[in-house]
Amino acid sequence: MNNSESSNFDKMSFIPVSPESHFPIQNLPYGVFSTADNPQQRIGVAIGDQILDLGVVKSLFEGPVLRNQQNVFAESALNAFMGLGRAAWSEARQTIQNLLSADTPTLRDNASLRERAIVPQSSATMHVPARIGDYTDFYSSKNHAFNVGVMFRGKDNALMPNWTHIPVGYHGRASSVVVSGTPIRRPNGQTRPDETQPPVFTACKLFDFELEMAFLTGPATKLGEPIPMDKVEDHIFGMVLMNDWSARDIQKWEYVPLGPFLGKNFGTTVSPWVVTMDALKPFVTKNMPQDPKPLPYLTHEDDYNFDISLEVAIMCDGLSSPATICRSNFSNMYWTMKQQLAHHTVTGCNINPGDLMGSGTISGEMEDSFGSMLELCWKGTKTIELENGVTRKFLKDGDEVIMTGFCNGNGYKVGFGTCVGKVLPALPM
């Protein structure tokens, strides 16, 4: 961390922030919100239990990069701001930290401006933070890939031959990406529960969550021009929590030969606050060792893994409070975000601001760190104990899945809030 960034991290906000809050002045994640008295969707930054409405204070962004780009903060999504690149992102962060600092009177001592610019999170409705034109989901946790491979192919063939050579991924469905709090309906589809009989059309029986994170991309690239590894970081804006819901029985029947389709396209939930890579820099940790060594276009010597604690809990009838069933960490990723984006674009595939790139399910080595019900119940052969005699194998109607993620700083947390979704019954067929 450079001296300037270090001094920013010593600052305190004039807005009170609990030590347990995910949103101290060291974080400052971006989101899109509306309120009952102003239904216009607008860009804000979380600080404690409040939101700074950037559209109200956009004229205060007077740095050399943003002074002629202030209208990006009056947009209804983050795409235009993300498209400006790292210099704009860093300048904006410095300006916002200064505005919210206990030492700066501009907002602190202007009651009228403060009343217009500061909005309680409790009175806000959050929205998907960007217009997501494209969504790609990777499969980059080695523990998860190995576990699933063992279940379906045996230990000796758990990882496919390509897995340790390329960041495997597939193109998902952007239209069904929703913000935290949106219910997810159990899908109907074809399954083949008895392999000696023809398939049947039925409601999904093996409904699952997937504990993931995702990053949102920055400046657009041109078709035909790959992003070289030394430029990839310039195109990674920030991260969100993600639940990539799965219909395991539908997916099992359909996935050969082209991979996930209806087993995934019915819903993907993201957390509303985008934590920037600048906020995550202090929590960089060692990359996972890779064997064999990746090809040169996938090689980078700097660490680009992050110590982000992740938890999954379920709330359902019979419980007095959510029961935590998984504790994992983003550092369990085998392939880094840099490698994912370099690989994604090596063909010349172009990206646009706000493209969503999922990590794939994040599982640790221990059973209580497995990031899906499929692993936790080991394909239905084990029972997951919640509390008060309540058990699960896969998700039932009415179950609410609650994901959280945060980094532990010195006396503060840099967090993502929650990523929540409740399972609704399938529609009658």
Secondary structure, 3 states (H helix, E strand, C coil): CCHHHHHHHCCCECCCCCCCCCCCCCCCCEEEEEECCEEEEEEEEEECCEEEECCCCHHHCCCCCCCCCHHHHHCCCCHHHHCCCHHHHHHHHHHHHHHHECCCHHHHCCHHHHHHHEEEHHHEEEECCCCCCCEEEECCEHHHHHHHHHHHHCHHHCCCCCCCCCCCEEECCHHHEEECCCCEECCEEEECCCCCCCCEEEECCCEECEEEEEEEECCCCCCCCCCCHHHHHHHEEEEEEEECCEEHHHHHHHCCCCCCCCCCCCCEEECCCEEEHHHHHHHEECCCCCCCCCCHHHCCCCCCEECCEEEEEEECCCCCCCEEEEEEEHHHECCCHHHHHHHHHCCCCCCCCCCEEECCCCCCCCHHHCCEHHHHCCCCCCCEECCCCCEECCCCCCCEEEEEEEEECCCCEEEEEEEEEEEECCCCC
